Amino acid sequence: EAGARELAAMRVEMVAGLRALGLDVVDGAAPFVLFTVPDAELMRKHLESKGIAVRRCDTFVGLPGHHLRAAVRVEWPLLVDAMREVLP
């Protein structure tokens, strides 16, 4: 129960960090965050070069190709910082 509360709080912080970049984030309570970026392929490659894994979502039925999915992790600030490097 304590772990679930910690994960939920971390998710709120991660969502706030992504929204601070100007990104649209899908509301939810899952242990991952679904968000949109202008160029998902470019962003995924950039993050991969930094050792950060995100899931592409163009293979999900009903989701356009500009969505990415990232797990909620304590290291989420590294994701936001790396994304800031390439976002306009």
Salt bridges, closest charged atoms under 4 A:
GLU1 OE2 - ARG5 NH1 2.86
ASP27 OD1 - ARG19 NH2 2.97
GLU41 OE1 - ARG44 NH2 3.25
GLU41 OE2 - LYS45 NZ 3.65
ASP58 OD1 - ARG56 NE 2.64
ASP81 OD1 - ARG84 NH1 2.91
GLU85 OE1 - HIS46 NE2 3.18
GLU85 OE1 - LYS50 NZ 3.00
